[in-house]
Amino acid sequence: MYYNDYNRMNDEPIVSDDFLVDGQRHTPPMPQKKGGRRLKIPALCLVCALLGGVAGGAAVHTIPGLSPAGSTVLYEGEHPPVAVSMSNVSVDQPMTGSQVYAANVGSSVGITTELVTTNFWGQTVRGAAAGSGFVVSRDGYILTNYHVIDGASSIKVAFVDGTTYDAELVGGEEANDIAVLKIEAETLTPVVLGDSDNLVVGEQVCAIGNPLGELTFTFTSGYVSARDRSITMENGEIMNMLQTDTAINSGNSGGPLFNMYGQVIGITTAKYSSSSSSSASVEGIGFAIPINDVKDMVRDIIEKGYVTGKPNVGILMNDVSADAQRYGIPAGAYVEAVLEGSCGEKAGLQAGDIITAVDNTAVTSASQLSSAVKNYKAGDTVTFTLYRDKELQTVSVTLDESNVQRAADMEELQKSYQESQQQAQQQQQPQGGNYGYSWPFGGLFGW
């Protein structure tokens, strides 16, 4: 009989066939078992070690290959160190995660900003924020999220080799949460922008960023969990997003999301997290802006400082309050004021109108109206359904382009409107009273 490793561990014999030697059949001899309890000692020694040794000075049994009782054996293995080879990297073949990182960490940056704000008591307050970004041109253009640099008085970017630069804001697009920075550098290595429309659910992706603003140039990976998620951001904007279970935390905002060909297919932007109002634990639900949604915008900002073709109606609007809806007023975007000479005025929009739909898309708030029109370009003609004089009507609006001049005009309109409303409110207050002022239809939007 023979013993193999498996049977030896289980102390069970298996019978083999007889074998031939010089043409003669021989039957192998039966091995003799000696000290039948001897094979039980290793387990006993381990138990004694866990219990602190053998008590009472009992004899210590030793077996060849085992250490004396009371000593510790560490089993160590060896393998060659991992080397990241970039020599066989091809744009036609997927990379490993380590290759994606090695190829792109030098094109990723950490961003720190200084913020100067005024608090409730009129005091100047200084703060700081951190985010991520990535190089999109050799001559120093860097892409990040708008919310990373919003309100910043100074911006710095840092590379993995420790080099830092002061950065200037070239331009941004708050509604799409992108911003372009410029540093004085000429020989940078830009990332390669991929095609986010080709992504499929379940495809592996990875990110490089600065979570918490401290763990610089961290690599995380996961998968595409979903496409075309409509996500309402904190500012009320509704954005189209990629969903991923790649770890994304504060400080990752603005960083690159790569496919496994080393191409940027998204900008890491947001994540779901647990809230105090819910006991549900939320993990692995992050979001990134599809790169195809913003490529043209980035080119416009670099070349002109703003996004061309962005539509503007020329109205100030608010949400219809819940109180007004209780009296039969429909939900929608309430028109507070109309800019003189704008497409809104030319189409016949009036203060007091409530816009409830754009073409066939229903809207119940000012942010929804803005998001619906964002899908069109300047020069397109759209149909607004509006509630006026207790009736639903439609008007055709040929959209204006939003540019620097239009932004200045809208800012002036908002300023003058607020002043006129505050004066009217003060005139309606009793003599000596000061009851403050609140918008009748929620927060004011200029658009």
Buried (B, 14 or more C-beta within 10 A) or exposed (E): EEBEEEEEEEEEBEEEEEEEEEEEEEEEEEEEEEEEEEEEBEEEBEEBBEEEEBEEEEEEBEEEEBEEBEEEEEEEEEEEEEEEEEEEBEEEEBBEBBBBBBBBBBBBBBBBBBBEEEEEEEEEEEEEBBBBBBBBBEBBBBBBBBBBBBEBEBBBBBBBEEEEBEBEBBBBBEBBBBBBBBBEBEEBEBBBBBEBEEBEEEBBBBBBBBBEBEEBBBBBBBBBBEBEEEBEBEEBBBBBBBBBBBBBBBBBBBBBBBBBBBBBBBBBBBBBEEEEEEEEEEEBBBBBBBBBBBBEBBBBBBEEBBBBBBBBBBBBBBBBBEEBBEEEBBBBBBBBBBBEEBBBBBBBBBEEBBBBBBBEBEBBBBBBBBBBBBEBEBEEEBEBBBBBEEEEEEBEBEBBBBBEEBEEBBEEBBEEBBEEBEEEEEEEEEEEEEEEEEBEBBEBBBB
